[in-house]
Amino acid sequence: QVQLVESGGGLVQAGGSLRLSCAASGSIFMRTMGWYRQAPGKQRDLVARITSAGGSITYADSVKGRFTISRDNAKNTVYLKMNSLKPEDTAVYYCNAAGAAGSVRYPWGQGTQVTVSS
C-alpha cells in the first residue's frame, strides 16, 4: 500500500507563498494525483488535480490563478505552489490519488498545516 507524506506547510502572512510536497512510498506515475484541504469544521475538498503525465490539470475556482500543481514521476512526488495566499486558504493540506466518483485510492497521510495570517 502506498503511503503519502506531505510537507512544506507553515505560517505565512497574507500575500505570501508556500510550496507543498507530497512524497509517495511507491510508484504513482499511473495515477491522477490531487491536493485536498480541510479547514476546521469543514469537509475535505479537492483544490487541484493533475493527470499521470501532467497533460490535464484542474483547479478549484477558489485557487485558480494562485496555485500551481506539478509532479515529478521519477521522484514519486507531487507539488503544490501556492502564491498570493489568503486567510481563507488556512487548512490542513493532503495529497492522494484521485479515484472514481470523488474517492481516493490510498490511506490519508498526516497532512501539512497551512496557516495564513491577515
Rosetta blueprint (number, residue, H / E / L):
1 Q L
2 V L
3 Q L
4 L E
5 V E
6 E E
7 S E
8 G L
9 G L
10 G E
11 L E
12 V E
13 Q E
14 A L
15 G L
16 G L
17 S L
18 L E
19 R E
20 L E
21 S E
22 C E
23 A E
24 A E
25 S L
26 G L
27 S L
28 I L
29 F L
30 M L
31 R L
32 T L
33 M E
34 G E
35 W E
36 Y E
37 R E
38 Q E
39 A L
40 P L
41 G L
42 K L
43 Q L
44 R L
45 D E
46 L E
47 V E
48 A E
49 R E
50 I E
51 T L
52 S L
53 A L
54 G L
55 G L
56 S L
57 I E
58 T E
59 Y E
60 A L
61 D L
62 S L
63 V L
64 K L
65 G L
66 R L
67 F E
68 T E
69 I E
70 S E
71 R E
72 D E
73 N H
74 A H
75 K H
76 N L
77 T E
78 V E
79 Y E
80 L E
81 K E
82 M E
83 N L
84 S L
85 L L
86 K L
87 P H
88 E H
89 D H
90 T L
91 A E
92 V E
93 Y E
94 Y E
95 C E
96 N E
97 A E
98 A E
99 G L
100 A H
101 A H
102 G H
103 S L
104 V E
105 R L
106 Y L
107 P L
108 W L
109 G L
110 Q L
111 G L
112 T E
113 Q E
114 V E
115 T E
116 V E
117 S E
118 S L
